[in-house]
Amino acid sequence: MNKIAFFEAKGWEAEYLQKAMTHAGIECDVYKEFLSGDKLPQKNDYEAISVFVGSSITKEVIDHFPNLKLITTRSTGFDHIDLDYARSKNIALGYVPYYGENTVAEFAMGLILTLSRKLYLSIDRIKEREGFSFDGLMGTDLKGKTLGIIGAGHIGQHVIKMAKGFEMNIIAFDRYPKPELAQSLGFEYRSFDEVLGQSDFISLHLFYAPETHHVINKNNIEKIKKGAYLINTARGPLVETEALVIALEKGILAGAGLDVLEEEDALKDEQAHWLKNSSNNKTNMEAVLFNHLLMNMPNVVITPHNAFNTKEAIMRILDTDIENVTGFSENGIVKNGIKS
């Protein structure tokens, strides 16, 4: 393999990748734009492409590169790649399995604190209103509260460790419970419905797949403990947006901290998105409209898919991706191959 293109990379990241590829003897082009059927580069003789979560690697994109042997994504999630079609073309697939367990966990705890102590509203009052008053800003202690973790994998475990430092009670739902892990970290497994009904704070740390689509939905929001807070730093489609709006309007949820949204890509350039994607259905449009309702709610904190974004985590991402690319170039083996 002699030629690769990196997408969604710029600044020092682009320079770092170019330097690594030059050292490995691989010809390299770097594009700051994402890759999709609407944004295909004129040059198409690459044998490998590396993307991030903003790209959409469909059949159309794959067919644009006739020499393609490898697709890597600089992310843990890979739902933005048509895996079945890539495999039908005998294209190898790589990803970054671990890069920011502590990074994302720290951000999730930051959202919990932002909501529990009304930090955003407090800061906004000083900056926008220049009023040094704490009226209406009473928060709630984390000590003694119950944190429900949905998905007790690597990131979820880091959140558990951090929450224990705040003297919170921890319960968790996971498809594959590990009693020895629960004992060592000091939490208890519960059923999914029990986590919804017993938690003061619910934090999602699931991968996204068809079976996890809308795990929080209109059919189960009534099971959530009244006055709980929902945190999502995983994937937007884990939560049915309409259900979230309903839960907030009814007071089932006291607030939400969201680093990801359903249909978040459309929010980056809505007009272009809908004009170019006439196949988008009514459900997708409704999700975008509900997102705007969320943005205007004072008890909802939304950040732009930023939980991963630290210098240390990005370095781990880049180094892992470089390992995937150079390993495949040298011996045809992707060190971190996508198995599912």
N, C-alpha and C positions, 0 to 999 in steps of 0.2 A: 504494500500500500504506500503510495507516494504523494497523495494529494488530499487535503482536507479543508473544509470550510467551517468556521465557527460563526454562529449567529448569536445575536443579543449579547455581544461583548464589546466593551469600549474602554477607553482610558487605560489605566494601569493593568486592568484585566486582559485587554487585548495585547498589550505589550508582553505581559507575562506568558500568555499562550503562544505568541509568535516566537518568543525566545526559546521556549521549550521545544517547539516543533523544529526550529532551525537546528537546535542541538541534536535532535533525533533524526535529522536528515529528511524531514517531511515537508513538502511544499505546503504553504498555509496561506489562506485568505481569511480575513476577519471582517464580519459585517456587524454593525451596531443594531441593525433592524432585526425584527423577528422574521421567521420563515413560515409562510403559509401559501395556500393556493393563490392568494391575491398578491403575494410578495415573493415571487420567484426570481432569483438572480439570473442574469443573462448567461453567465458562465455556468455550465452544468456538467463538467467532466470530473467532478470530485468523486473520489472513492470512499470518502467518509464525510459525515456531517455531524456537528455537535451543536445542540440547541439547549434552550432553557424553557421554562414553563409557558412563556408567552407564545411560543411557536406551536403550530398545528401540523403534525406530520401525517398527512392523509395519503391515500393512494395517488392522488394527483401530484403531490409533492414528491413522493418516492419515484414515480415514473419520470419525473423531470430530470432525474440523475441516473442515466443508463449504466454508469460504471459503479454504482453504489454497492459497497460491501459492508459498511459499518454505519450504524446510527447510535450516537451516544447522547444522553441527556444529562445535563449538569443539575440534576434534581433527584430527590427520592421518589417522587411520583412520576408515573410515565403514562398517565391516561391521555396525554396529548399526542400519543404515537399510535398509529394503526399497527399494532404488533402482529396480528394475524397476516396482514398483507405483506409486511416486511419479511416475516418468516417464510411466506410462500415464495419470496424472491431470494431466499437463502441469504438474507442480510443479517449480520450479527448485531446484537443489541446490548448496549451498556448503560448503566446508570450509577448514581451515587447513593449507596444504601445508607450510609451514616455520615453526617457532616455537622449536624447542629442540634444534637439532642439537648444539650444544655442551652444552646442559643435560643431555640424556639421555646423551650421551657421557661427561660428567663423572661421572654416577651409575654408569655401567657400569664405569668405571675404579675408582670407589670400591668396587664389589662385588668386583672383581678383587683389590684390595689387602686388603679385608676377609678374603677367603678365603686369599690367599697368606701373609698375616702373622697369621692367626687373631685378628683384631682383636676380633670379637664375643666369642669365648671369653675373650680376655684381659680385656676390660672386665667381662664377666659375673663372672669370678673375683674381681675387686676389689669389685664392688658387691654380689654375692650371697653370696660366701664370705668376703670380707674377708681373702683370702690373697694375700700379695705374693710369689708364686712363679711362675717361668716354666717349671716342669716340664710337659712335654707340649705346650708352645706353640711349638715350633720351626717356623718358616715356611720359605718358599722365595723366593729372589731372582727378580725379574722380568727382570733383565738377562740377555740371552742366551737367554731362553725364546721359544718361538714362539707368537704370538697368531694365531688363525684367525678372520677376519671373514667371516661369512655374510651377505652383503648390503652391498656397498660403496657405498651411497648417501650422502646428506648426513651422517647420523649416523655411519655406519660410517667415513666419511672422517675425521671429527673424532676418533674413537677411534684410528684409525691414527696421526694426528698426535701425540696424547697418548702413545701407546705407544712411538712412536719416541723420545720424551724419556726413557723408561725403558730405552732401548737394547734393546728387544725386536725379534725378527725377525717380520715380518708377512707372512702369506699370506692370500689372500681368494678367496672364490667369489662371483661375481655373474653373473646371466643375461646381462648386457650388458657384458662387459669393455671397459675403455678403457685401452689400452696406454700412452697419454700420461699418464693419471692415475697409473698404477702407477709410471711412471718419475719423475714429479714428486714423489710422496709416498714413494717408496722401498719399495714392496712388490711382491709377485709374485702373479699369479693362479694358482690351482690348481683342479682339479676338486673337486666337492663331497666325494667320498670321500677325496680327498687331504687336504683341510682337516680332515676328521674324524680321519684317521689320523696326521697330522703335527703337530697343534697341542697345546700344553700348556694353552692356554686357548682356548675357543671362545666367541665372542660373537655372538649373533643380532641382526641388524638388518634383518629382512625385514618387508614389509607382510603383512597377513593376507588371504588369499583362498583359494578352494577348492584352488588348485594349491599353496599353501604349508601347507595343513593337515597337521600331524604330519610336518614335514620331518625331525624327529628322532623315530624310532619303533623298534619292536621289531625291525624288519628290518635296521636299520643301526647300532644301538648297539654291536654287536660290532666295528664298524669304527673306533670311537673309540679313540684312543691311550690305553692303560691309564695311569691316574693323572691324566688331564686334568680340567680344571674347565670347567663349562658356565655361561655367563652369558646370561640372557634379560631384556632390558628392552624387548622389542618387543610381542609378543602371546602370551598363554598357550597357545592352541591350536597354535602352531608346534611344540610339544613334546607327544608322547604321554605323559601323566603316568605311566602304568604302566611304560612303557619307561624313563623317568627313574628311577623307584624301583628297577627291576631293575638298571640300570647302577650306581646307588649301592650297592646291596646286594652286588653282585658285585665291587665295587671297580674297575669299568671307569672310572667317574668318581670322582675323589678328593673332589669337592664340587660344589656348585651355588650360584649367586647368582641369585635369581629376584625380579624386581619384578612379574612377571605370572604368573598361574596359569590353567590350563584350568579353566573353571567357577568363576572367582573371584567372580562375582556371587553365586553361591549361598552363599558363605562369609560374606557380610555379614549374612544372616539365613536360616540354613539351614532352620529349621522352617517359616517362612513361605514360603520358596521352594518347598519340596517339597509343601506342602499346596495351594498355589495353582497349581502346575504339574504336574498329574497326568500330563500327556503326556510328561514327562521320561523318557527311556529308561534302560535298565540301564547303558549306557556312561557317561552323564552322572553317574549316582550313583557309579559306580566311580571316576571321576575325582575326585570330591569326597572319597571315602574315601582315595584315594591321596594327595591333598593333605594330609590329616591326618598320614599317615605321614611326608611330607616335613617338615612343621612340627616333628616330634619328632626329626629327625636332626641331630646336633650339627655335621655338616659341610655343612649347608644353611642359607643365609641367605635369608630371605624378607621382602620389604618390600611395603607395600600399594599397588602401582601408583603409586609416588611419584616416579618418575624425572623427570617433567615439572615437578614442583612447586617452582618458584622464582618469586620476585616478578617477575623480569624476563621469564621465559618466559610467565607468565600475562598480563602486560601485552601481550606480543606477540600472544597468542591473542585476547584481548579486542579489541584494535585491529583485527586482521584480520577478526574476526567482524563488528565494527561496519562496516568497509568493505564487506563482503559485503552486509549488510542495507541500509545507506544507498544504496549503488550501485544495488541492485535497486529500491529505493523511488523513486530519482530517474529511472532510465532503463531499468529492466527487465533490467539486465545484472548478473550475479554476477561480481565480479572474480575470485574463486577458485572456479570452478565444478568440480563433480565430473565428470570426463570418462569414467571407466571404467564 
